[in-house]
Amino acid sequence: MTDTVLFLLVDGLTNGLVYALLALSLVLVFTVTRVVNIAQGEYVMLGALTLADLLQGRMPGTLYLLIGGLALCAILDAGRWRRDWRQASLYAGGLIVAGIVALALTRGALALHLPVIGMMVVALILVAPLGALIYRFTVHPIPNATTIVFVIISVGVSMSVQGLGLLIWGANPYPVDPIAAGGVMMGPVFIPYQSFAILITALLAMGGLYVFSEFTLVGKALQASAMNRLGAQFCGIPVNATGALAFLLAAAFSAVSGMLLAPLITANYEMGFMVGLKGFVGGAMGGLIDYPLSLVGVMIVGGLESASAYVASAYRDVLVFSLLIPILLWRNTRSRVEAR
């Protein structure tokens, strides 16, 4: 019995740390842009499938999405040519260089047969800019839209990206190699090295974002936009740039969580939706604005998922999503108390 409890605790902690990166992405995007990004889980899928392609020696479909997004961005901003042809030339040149660098980097990684960690870095470079591009296509044109409009848009983005995933990779799952095979016995429990990799990566991501936010000028601009978007704009902070940066960082965190999770469950085009919803359930405990509370929420989600998979595996997802009801009731009660 003790062995089972310890195993469930380790499994719950592993799941919770994966969801912690996703909750961090949701909180980051919402605080800076006030967008409840339902599509955040799709970056999990893109990261996992991109890594699977790279490890199997194939040109990843994400590269074509990135190049297509850069081309569409140039078309949408074609009006710059009429206003300032020099600035427009630099802008178009930057997009072209970005596409060429992405292509060269991918080909070089495939030619050199990089190890798993190296391929993860390449996959991250391919997936993260898609967050900024999606911001440019969806949020940037309508910055003053209501929250419900952004929710509808994010649902549409989620459906579109999932459809593209099915078109590019098909419905079959893809195995992904772990960072290190095997594991270690800690007492009666066997802990895979991949779980240690998830723990270390989650701690580095959270610590890195804290250092970036507190000790860099760009990070402080990001914080200012999160606290008061209009006030930050009056102070000369380019809020559209900070919004794009928030989407880029959130896409990077979610892609990393997908790459770490894929060796445990295999990568497929549907994985992002369920993982994204579970991260949202945990993030809801902090109201998508309080990351420490969101971290507590995702740990509860991870533990409940692990326990329910052992006790009643057929109802695992039902039990996890039903957790949203008491969380919302608690948030509502807390908001009323604070209002008084």
Disulfide bonds with the S-S distance in Angstrom:
none
